[in-house]
Amino acid sequence: MPFHDIDNMPIYWPDHEDIAMQLYERFGADFDESKIYRIRFTELIEWVLEIPNFAGTREECNEAHLEQVQSKWVYEWRSNNR
């Protein structure tokens, strides 16, 4: 696979950091740390499923994945806003 195709690789639920980076790119600084942790999981699932190249399914999602996504998203926010 050519290097330029790396952005087109499928993303799955265990790819927490990739998901968080995509969410940060979408929402930027609109969601700070406290807002990220207050997002309802039902909303978060929908946002993840809307990510381009996301290949996971709703059925594969669980609370542990969502908590990890939130944590990684906060880390991404912190690294870009402090």
Sequence and secondary structure as in RCSB ss.txt:
>XXXX:A:sequence
MPFHDIDNMPIYWPDHEDIAMQLYERFGADFDESKIYRIRFTELIEWVLEIPNFAGTREECNEAHLEQVQSKWVY
EWRSNNR
>XXXX:A:secstr
  GGGGGGS B TT HHHHHHHHHHHHGGGS HHHHHTS HHHHHHHHHTSTTB   GGG  HHHHHHHHHHHHH
HHHHHH 
